[in-house]
Amino acid sequence: MSHYSHHVFFCTNERADGSQSCNQCGARDARDYVKRRCKELGISGAGKIRINTAGCLDRCELGPVIVIYPEAVWYTYVDRADLDDIIEQHLAKGSVVERLQLDLDMSSKI
């Protein structure tokens, strides 16, 4: 059994050549927001949810991106409303937020 029910990885990469990267889209602020909200909701910590920074997830062109394990669901997001949907639907209730999910071939559905 895993130490966490869900492990959320936020790509916060910033490419040196200036090409599209997740942090250009506010990924670090988004990660901080989700981490704070999960703590406020009492759904973070051992046996619950862990929010982490990831290096490059190699999908910055679709970014910003996050991946949630153990389901290996990839998401993109635009604003806090999208992040709230991911927290409330996926992390709290276990339902994939299809409108924000990236296809397995990494083509965006949005």
Rosetta blueprint (number, residue, H / E / L):
1 M L
2 S L
3 H L
4 Y L
5 S L
6 H E
7 H E
8 V E
9 F E
10 F E
11 C E
12 T L
13 N L
14 E L
15 R L
16 A L
17 D L
18 G L
19 S L
20 Q L
21 S L
22 C H
23 N H
24 Q H
25 C H
26 G L
27 A H
28 R H
29 D H
30 A H
31 R H
32 D H
33 Y H
34 V H
35 K H
36 R H
37 R H
38 C H
39 K H
40 E H
41 L L
42 G L
43 I L
44 S E
45 G L
46 A L
47 G L
48 K L
49 I E
50 R E
51 I E
52 N E
53 T E
54 A E
55 G L
56 C L
57 L L
58 D L
59 R L
60 C H
61 E H
62 L H
63 G L
64 P L
65 V E
66 I E
67 V E
68 I E
69 Y E
70 P L
71 E L
72 A L
73 V E
74 W E
75 Y E
76 T E
77 Y L
78 V L
79 D L
80 R H
81 A H
82 D H
83 L H
84 D H
85 D H
86 I H
87 I H
88 E H
89 Q H
90 H H
91 L H
92 A L
93 K L
94 G L
95 S L
96 V L
97 V L
98 E H
99 R H
100 L H
101 Q E
102 L E
103 D L
104 L L
105 D L
106 M L
107 S L
108 S E
109 K L
110 I L
